[in-house]
Amino acid sequence: MNDTPDRIDALGLLCPLPVLKLRKRLQGLAAGQSIELLADDPAAIIDVPHFCAQSGHELMSVSTHDGAQLYRVRKT
């Protein structure tokens, strides 16, 4: 399994687009694979954890880079 995650660049996109892009890309991954989402939408701070909780995916980490949030999500 490849441990290097894919990355979605959702900078400049507003709700609900970052989560919709994340959901679409997760569909193509195998269980256990991870993906990163880079977003600067203030709503993503609420939306991404909520999406993960609702869909059962694991929110592995959230960090801030240059004013944007980097979410790392593992497909379950």
PyMOL commands that place a pseudoatom at each C-alpha (Angstrom):
pseudoatom trace, name=CA, resn=MET, resi=1, chain=A, elem=C, hetatm=0, pos=[0.000, 0.000, 0.000]
pseudoatom trace, name=CA, resn=ASN, resi=2, chain=A, elem=C, hetatm=0, pos=[1.237, 3.496, -0.833]
pseudoatom trace, name=CA, resn=ASP, resi=3, chain=A, elem=C, hetatm=0, pos=[1.603, 5.601, 2.344]
pseudoatom trace, name=CA, resn=THR, resi=4, chain=A, elem=C, hetatm=0, pos=[2.071, 8.848, 0.409]
pseudoatom trace, name=CA, resn=PRO, resi=5, chain=A, elem=C, hetatm=0, pos=[-1.345, 10.440, 0.393]
pseudoatom trace, name=CA, resn=ASP, resi=6, chain=A, elem=C, hetatm=0, pos=[-2.963, 12.147, -2.540]
pseudoatom trace, name=CA, resn=ARG, resi=7, chain=A, elem=C, hetatm=0, pos=[-3.637, 15.827, -2.010]
pseudoatom trace, name=CA, resn=ILE, resi=8, chain=A, elem=C, hetatm=0, pos=[-6.686, 17.860, -2.983]
pseudoatom trace, name=CA, resn=ASP, resi=9, chain=A, elem=C, hetatm=0, pos=[-6.028, 21.557, -3.442]
pseudoatom trace, name=CA, resn=ALA, resi=10, chain=A, elem=C, hetatm=0, pos=[-9.288, 23.250, -2.447]
pseudoatom trace, name=CA, resn=LEU, resi=11, chain=A, elem=C, hetatm=0, pos=[-7.774, 26.681, -1.832]
pseudoatom trace, name=CA, resn=GLY, resi=12, chain=A, elem=C, hetatm=0, pos=[-10.209, 29.424, -2.740]
pseudoatom trace, name=CA, resn=LEU, resi=13, chain=A, elem=C, hetatm=0, pos=[-13.196, 27.070, -2.835]
pseudoatom trace, name=CA, resn=LEU, resi=14, chain=A, elem=C, hetatm=0, pos=[-16.142, 27.743, -0.552]
pseudoatom trace, name=CA, resn=CYS, resi=15, chain=A, elem=C, hetatm=0, pos=[-18.543, 25.402, 1.229]
pseudoatom trace, name=CA, resn=PRO, resi=16, chain=A, elem=C, hetatm=0, pos=[-19.590, 22.808, 0.216]
pseudoatom trace, name=CA, resn=LEU, resi=17, chain=A, elem=C, hetatm=0, pos=[-16.978, 22.335, -2.536]
pseudoatom trace, name=CA, resn=PRO, resi=18, chain=A, elem=C, hetatm=0, pos=[-14.000, 21.226, -0.371]
pseudoatom trace, name=CA, resn=VAL, resi=19, chain=A, elem=C, hetatm=0, pos=[-16.061, 18.449, 1.234]
pseudoatom trace, name=CA, resn=LEU, resi=20, chain=A, elem=C, hetatm=0, pos=[-17.625, 17.439, -2.085]
pseudoatom trace, name=CA, resn=LYS, resi=21, chain=A, elem=C, hetatm=0, pos=[-14.162, 17.104, -3.648]
pseudoatom trace, name=CA, resn=LEU, resi=22, chain=A, elem=C, hetatm=0, pos=[-12.990, 15.082, -0.637]
pseudoatom trace, name=CA, resn=ARG, resi=23, chain=A, elem=C, hetatm=0, pos=[-15.991, 12.753, -0.818]
pseudoatom trace, name=CA, resn=LYS, resi=24, chain=A, elem=C, hetatm=0, pos=[-15.505, 12.166, -4.559]
pseudoatom trace, name=CA, resn=ARG, resi=25, chain=A, elem=C, hetatm=0, pos=[-11.783, 11.373, -4.221]
pseudoatom trace, name=CA, resn=LEU, resi=26, chain=A, elem=C, hetatm=0, pos=[-12.359, 9.067, -1.242]
pseudoatom trace, name=CA, resn=GLN, resi=27, chain=A, elem=C, hetatm=0, pos=[-14.696, 6.953, -3.375]
pseudoatom trace, name=CA, resn=GLY, resi=28, chain=A, elem=C, hetatm=0, pos=[-11.760, 5.987, -5.591]
pseudoatom trace, name=CA, resn=LEU, resi=29, chain=A, elem=C, hetatm=0, pos=[-9.504, 4.936, -2.713]
pseudoatom trace, name=CA, resn=ALA, resi=30, chain=A, elem=C, hetatm=0, pos=[-9.205, 1.534, -1.094]
pseudoatom trace, name=CA, resn=ALA, resi=31, chain=A, elem=C, hetatm=0, pos=[-9.979, 1.157, 2.605]
pseudoatom trace, name=CA, resn=GLY, resi=32, chain=A, elem=C, hetatm=0, pos=[-6.949, 2.205, 4.655]
pseudoatom trace, name=CA, resn=GLN, resi=33, chain=A, elem=C, hetatm=0, pos=[-5.599, 4.659, 2.084]
pseudoatom trace, name=CA, resn=SER, resi=34, chain=A, elem=C, hetatm=0, pos=[-5.307, 8.298, 3.079]
pseudoatom trace, name=CA, resn=ILE, resi=35, chain=A, elem=C, hetatm=0, pos=[-5.746, 11.623, 1.373]
pseudoatom trace, name=CA, resn=GLU, resi=36, chain=A, elem=C, hetatm=0, pos=[-4.936, 15.216, 2.263]
pseudoatom trace, name=CA, resn=LEU, resi=37, chain=A, elem=C, hetatm=0, pos=[-7.235, 18.173, 1.730]
pseudoatom trace, name=CA, resn=LEU, resi=38, chain=A, elem=C, hetatm=0, pos=[-5.796, 21.685, 1.682]
pseudoatom trace, name=CA, resn=ALA, resi=39, chain=A, elem=C, hetatm=0, pos=[-8.544, 24.257, 2.244]
pseudoatom trace, name=CA, resn=ASP, resi=40, chain=A, elem=C, hetatm=0, pos=[-8.816, 27.873, 3.344]
pseudoatom trace, name=CA, resn=ASP, resi=41, chain=A, elem=C, hetatm=0, pos=[-12.620, 28.037, 3.627]
pseudoatom trace, name=CA, resn=PRO, resi=42, chain=A, elem=C, hetatm=0, pos=[-13.436, 28.925, 7.265]
pseudoatom trace, name=CA, resn=ALA, resi=43, chain=A, elem=C, hetatm=0, pos=[-16.423, 26.543, 7.163]
pseudoatom trace, name=CA, resn=ALA, resi=44, chain=A, elem=C, hetatm=0, pos=[-14.137, 23.586, 6.392]
pseudoatom trace, name=CA, resn=ILE, resi=45, chain=A, elem=C, hetatm=0, pos=[-12.987, 23.590, 10.038]
pseudoatom trace, name=CA, resn=ILE, resi=46, chain=A, elem=C, hetatm=0, pos=[-16.504, 22.432, 10.916]
pseudoatom trace, name=CA, resn=ASP, resi=47, chain=A, elem=C, hetatm=0, pos=[-17.489, 20.678, 7.683]
pseudoatom trace, name=CA, resn=VAL, resi=48, chain=A, elem=C, hetatm=0, pos=[-14.553, 18.268, 7.261]
pseudoatom trace, name=CA, resn=PRO, resi=49, chain=A, elem=C, hetatm=0, pos=[-14.695, 16.765, 10.792]
pseudoatom trace, name=CA, resn=HIS, resi=50, chain=A, elem=C, hetatm=0, pos=[-18.500, 16.534, 10.495]
pseudoatom trace, name=CA, resn=PHE, resi=51, chain=A, elem=C, hetatm=0, pos=[-18.232, 14.779, 7.114]
pseudoatom trace, name=CA, resn=CYS, resi=52, chain=A, elem=C, hetatm=0, pos=[-15.709, 12.291, 8.525]
pseudoatom trace, name=CA, resn=ALA, resi=53, chain=A, elem=C, hetatm=0, pos=[-17.896, 11.562, 11.559]
pseudoatom trace, name=CA, resn=GLN, resi=54, chain=A, elem=C, hetatm=0, pos=[-21.003, 11.091, 9.399]
pseudoatom trace, name=CA, resn=SER, resi=55, chain=A, elem=C, hetatm=0, pos=[-19.312, 8.927, 6.762]
pseudoatom trace, name=CA, resn=GLY, resi=56, chain=A, elem=C, hetatm=0, pos=[-17.157, 6.880, 9.146]
pseudoatom trace, name=CA, resn=HIS, resi=57, chain=A, elem=C, hetatm=0, pos=[-13.791, 7.968, 7.739]
pseudoatom trace, name=CA, resn=GLU, resi=58, chain=A, elem=C, hetatm=0, pos=[-10.937, 8.724, 10.127]
pseudoatom trace, name=CA, resn=LEU, resi=59, chain=A, elem=C, hetatm=0, pos=[-9.786, 12.331, 10.478]
pseudoatom trace, name=CA, resn=MET, resi=60, chain=A, elem=C, hetatm=0, pos=[-6.127, 11.593, 11.206]
pseudoatom trace, name=CA, resn=SER, resi=61, chain=A, elem=C, hetatm=0, pos=[-4.872, 15.150, 11.666]
pseudoatom trace, name=CA, resn=VAL, resi=62, chain=A, elem=C, hetatm=0, pos=[-5.532, 18.819, 11.090]
pseudoatom trace, name=CA, resn=SER, resi=63, chain=A, elem=C, hetatm=0, pos=[-2.724, 21.332, 10.830]
pseudoatom trace, name=CA, resn=THR, resi=64, chain=A, elem=C, hetatm=0, pos=[-2.335, 24.889, 9.617]
pseudoatom trace, name=CA, resn=HIS, resi=65, chain=A, elem=C, hetatm=0, pos=[-0.001, 25.821, 6.774]
pseudoatom trace, name=CA, resn=ASP, resi=66, chain=A, elem=C, hetatm=0, pos=[0.299, 29.386, 5.429]
pseudoatom trace, name=CA, resn=GLY, resi=67, chain=A, elem=C, hetatm=0, pos=[-3.186, 30.354, 6.600]
pseudoatom trace, name=CA, resn=ALA, resi=68, chain=A, elem=C, hetatm=0, pos=[-4.866, 27.213, 5.236]
pseudoatom trace, name=CA, resn=GLN, resi=69, chain=A, elem=C, hetatm=0, pos=[-5.808, 23.992, 6.964]
pseudoatom trace, name=CA, resn=LEU, resi=70, chain=A, elem=C, hetatm=0, pos=[-4.387, 20.639, 5.941]
pseudoatom trace, name=CA, resn=TYR, resi=71, chain=A, elem=C, hetatm=0, pos=[-6.708, 17.736, 6.741]
pseudoatom trace, name=CA, resn=ARG, resi=72, chain=A, elem=C, hetatm=0, pos=[-5.464, 14.173, 6.538]
pseudoatom trace, name=CA, resn=VAL, resi=73, chain=A, elem=C, hetatm=0, pos=[-8.246, 11.618, 6.167]
pseudoatom trace, name=CA, resn=ARG, resi=74, chain=A, elem=C, hetatm=0, pos=[-8.081, 7.803, 6.043]
pseudoatom trace, name=CA, resn=LYS, resi=75, chain=A, elem=C, hetatm=0, pos=[-10.775, 5.898, 4.176]
pseudoatom trace, name=CA, resn=THR, resi=76, chain=A, elem=C, hetatm=0, pos=[-12.464, 3.235, 6.279]
for i in range(1, 76): cmd.bond("trace and resi %d" % i, "trace and resi %d" % (i + 1))
show_as sticks, trace
zoom trace
